[in-house]
């Protein structure tokens, strides 16, 4: 099943799914495996195991030809072979993402995501490894989908947008009184912290200034951007993408993004072929707390 999709549509899909809030996620410390993510060429599977087939009903599709739920080390092989075909458990993943230390979990240096993709059958499945803040594996969440969307739009993240300190081409000053901005730079002259404050016009009873936008940039020793963390005032922009974390590889390409939504979070994984400046594939995982990870996989038309 193939659907048309633009990159803009992909980026805001979470808002349609949850009518909630989303946030970006950005770079992390150096990681050679994610810097140049090469798509493996999995051996073709028959892909015959579709909805309703198999020896166990635990793999039945849940919504719209999508499956999600908990798996274990013991059920991993059965999970992969059910959705990807016989022998899939012995194959290398199509894509692996190695995680980073963050405020919500510490996956630094550990496998955070394994993605399997059968292009001929247009089916994906994957495993998201969930870690505690002290780096211990807590659980494995699986997902699968028979839907592969396509985008005919170029996927890009221009430098001027990467280093922008606005949201939706606005600094929010029109919504506040006593607007002020603060910029901080490192010894190399690179912006490391931005914060704007003011009194929200719609909340005049609050005499204390509020943070309107706050953005922090982190750089590697060689000066390349590794991470960008952004906060946007919910009284102005709502909760969707109010808290955004973006991670970049050594070529300053966006490889992973995590954002807040009211029902949980959205994660985006951008997959590049060799040294391409634009991703060839994108995976969104809609993390519905207490339910599972709903996947949306998109590939760019060649």
C-alpha positions in Angstrom: 0.0 0.0 0.0 1.6 3.3 -1.1 0.6 6.8 -0.1 1.7 10.2 -1.3 3.2 12.4 1.3 5.1 15.7 1.5 7.8 16.2 4.0 5.8 19.0 5.6 2.9 16.6 6.0 5.2 14.1 7.6 6.6 16.7 10.1 3.1 17.8 11.3 1.4 14.4 11.1 1.6 14.0 14.8 -0.6 17.0 15.3 -3.3 15.4 13.2 -3.0 12.2 15.1 -3.2 13.6 18.6 -4.2 17.2 18.3 -1.6 17.6 20.9 2.0 19.0 21.3 5.2 18.0 19.5 8.8 18.9 19.9 12.0 18.4 17.9 15.0 16.6 18.9 18.5 17.1 17.7 22.1 16.2 17.6 24.2 14.2 20.0 27.8 13.5 20.6 29.9 12.0 17.8 28.6 8.6 16.5 30.2 7.3 13.4 27.4 4.8 12.9 24.8 7.5 12.5 26.9 10.0 10.8 26.8 8.1 7.5 23.8 5.8 7.8 24.1 3.3 4.9 20.9 1.5 4.1 21.7 -2.2 4.0 20.1 -4.3 1.2 18.1 -7.0 3.0 17.6 -10.2 1.1 14.2 -10.4 -0.4 11.6 -12.0 1.7 8.3 -13.4 0.5 6.4 -11.1 2.8 3.6 -13.6 2.8 2.7 -13.4 6.4 0.1 -10.7 6.4 -2.8 -9.8 8.6 -4.6 -12.7 10.3 -1.9 -15.3 9.4 0.6 -17.0 11.7 0.3 -19.3 14.7 -0.4 -16.6 17.3 -3.0 -13.9 17.3 -0.7 -11.6 19.3 0.7 -10.4 15.9 -2.7 -9.4 14.5 -2.9 -5.9 13.1 -4.2 -3.3 15.6 -5.1 -0.3 13.5 -4.8 0.5 9.7 -2.4 -2.4 8.9 -0.1 -1.4 11.8 1.0 -3.5 14.8 2.7 -2.3 18.0 3.3 -3.7 21.4 5.9 -5.1 23.8 8.3 -7.9 22.7 11.1 -9.7 24.5 14.4 -11.2 23.6 12.6 -14.5 23.4 9.9 -13.3 21.1 12.1 -11.1 18.9 12.8 -13.8 16.3 9.1 -14.8 16.0 8.2 -11.1 15.7 10.7 -10.5 12.9 9.8 -13.6 10.9 6.1 -13.1 11.2 6.2 -9.6 9.6 9.3 -9.8 7.4 9.3 -13.5 6.3 11.2 -16.6 7.0 14.9 -16.0 7.8 14.4 -12.4 8.8 15.6 -13.1 12.3 19.1 -13.9 10.9 19.3 -10.8 8.7 21.0 -7.6 9.6 18.7 -4.6 10.1 18.1 -2.1 7.3 19.0 0.7 9.7 20.4 1.0 13.3 20.3 4.1 15.4 22.6 4.5 18.3 21.2 6.6 21.1 22.3 9.6 23.1 22.2 10.7 26.7 19.1 12.8 27.3 16.8 14.0 30.1 14.4 11.2 29.6 16.6 8.2 29.1 20.3 7.3 28.7 20.9 5.4 25.5 24.3 6.8 24.7 26.3 4.2 22.8 23.5 1.7 22.9 21.2 0.5 20.1 18.1 2.6 20.4 16.4 1.5 17.2 16.6 -1.4 14.8 14.5 -1.0 11.6 13.8 -3.8 9.1 12.5 -2.9 5.6 11.3 -5.1 2.7 11.0 -2.6 -0.2 9.5 -5.2 -2.6 6.7 -6.0 -0.2 6.5 -2.5 1.2 6.5 -3.7 4.8 8.5 -2.5 7.8 9.0 -3.6 11.3 11.3 -2.5 14.0 12.3 -2.5 17.7 12.7 0.5 19.9 14.9 -0.2 22.9 13.8 1.7 26.0 16.4 2.5 28.6 16.3 4.1 32.1 18.2 7.2 33.0 21.1 5.1 34.4 21.4 3.2 31.1 19.6 0.0 31.9 17.4 -1.7 29.3 13.9 -1.5 30.6 11.8 -2.9 27.7 11.6 -3.5 24.0 8.7 -2.1 22.0 8.0 -3.5 18.6 6.1 -2.0 15.6 5.2 -3.0 12.1 3.4 -1.5 9.2 2.2 -2.4 5.7 2.1 1.2 4.6 5.0 3.0 3.0 4.3 6.6 2.1 6.2 8.5 -0.6 7.3 12.1 -0.8 8.1 14.0 -4.0 9.4 17.0 -2.1 13.1 17.6 -1.3 13.8 17.0 2.3 16.1 19.7 3.6 16.8 21.7 6.8 18.5 24.9 5.7 21.2 26.3 7.9 19.2 29.5 8.4 16.4 27.4 9.9 18.7 25.3 12.0 20.1 28.4 13.7 16.8 30.3 13.8 15.7 31.6 17.2 12.1 32.0 16.0 9.1 29.7 15.7 6.9 29.8 12.5 8.8 33.0 11.4 7.8 34.8 14.6 9.7 35.8 17.7 6.5 36.1 19.7 7.1 39.7 20.6 3.7 40.8 19.3 2.1 38.8 22.0 4.0 40.2 25.0 4.9 43.5 26.7 8.4 44.3 27.9 10.0 42.0 25.4 13.7 41.3 25.9 16.3 39.0 24.2 19.5 37.5 25.6 22.3 35.9 23.4 25.3 33.9 24.6 28.2 32.8 22.5 31.2 30.5 23.0 34.8 31.4 22.5 34.5 30.5 18.8 31.7 33.0 18.4 29.0 30.4 18.0 25.6 30.9 19.5 25.1 28.6 22.5 22.1 30.1 24.3 19.2 32.3 23.4 16.3 33.3 25.6 13.5 35.8 25.1 11.2 37.0 27.9 8.2 39.2 28.4 4.8 39.6 30.0 2.1 37.8 28.1 -0.6 40.2 27.0 -3.3 37.6 27.6 -2.1 37.0 31.1 -1.8 40.5 32.5 -2.4 39.3 36.1 0.9 37.5 35.9 3.5 40.3 36.7 6.5 38.1 36.4 8.1 37.8 33.0 7.7 34.5 31.2 10.1 32.7 28.9 8.9 33.2 25.3 11.6 31.2 23.5 14.6 29.4 24.9 17.1 27.6 22.6 20.4 25.9 23.5 23.0 24.8 20.9 25.7 22.2 21.6 28.8 21.7 19.5 31.5 19.1 19.1 35.2 19.7 19.7 35.6 20.4 15.9 32.8 23.1 16.0 30.1 21.1 14.3 26.6 21.3 15.7 25.5 18.2 17.6 22.3 19.1 19.3 19.7 21.8 19.5 17.1 22.0 22.3 14.2 24.4 21.9 11.3 25.5 24.1 8.4 27.6 22.9 5.9 29.3 25.2 2.6 27.3 25.2 0.5 30.4 25.9 1.5 31.7 22.4 2.1 28.6 20.2 0.2 25.9 22.1 1.6 22.6 23.2 2.3 21.1 19.8 6.1 21.2 19.3 6.5 23.2 22.4 9.6 21.2 23.5 11.9 20.1 20.8 15.2 18.1 20.8 17.2 17.7 17.6 20.3 15.7 17.1 22.8 16.1 14.2 25.6 13.9 12.8 29.1 15.0 12.1 28.0 16.4 8.7 25.4 18.5 10.6 22.6 16.5 9.1 19.5 16.1 11.2 19.3 12.4 12.2 16.9 12.2 15.2 14.2 14.4 16.6 12.0 14.1 19.6 9.1 16.4 20.5 6.4 16.6 23.0 2.7 15.8 22.4 0.0 15.8 25.0 -0.4 12.0 24.8 3.3 11.2 24.8 6.0 12.1 22.3 6.9 12.0 18.6 10.2 10.6 17.4 11.6 11.1 13.9 14.5 9.2 12.4 16.1 10.5 9.2 18.0 7.9 7.1 20.6 9.0 4.6 22.3 7.1 1.8 26.1 7.5 2.1 27.0 11.2 1.9 23.7 12.6 0.6 22.7 15.9 2.2 19.0 15.0 2.2 17.5 11.9 3.8 16.2 9.1 1.6 13.8 7.7 4.3 12.1 9.0 7.4 10.5 7.1 10.2 8.1 8.7 12.6 7.1 6.9 15.8 4.1 8.2 17.6 4.7 7.3 21.2 1.3 6.9 22.8 2.1 6.4 26.5 0.8 3.1 27.8 -0.3 1.9 24.3 2.7 1.6 22.0 4.6 3.1 19.1 2.6 3.8 16.0 4.9 3.9 13.0 4.8 6.1 9.8 7.5 5.3 7.3 8.2 7.6 4.3 10.6 7.3 1.4 11.6 10.0 -1.0 10.8 9.4 -4.6 13.9 9.0 -6.7 
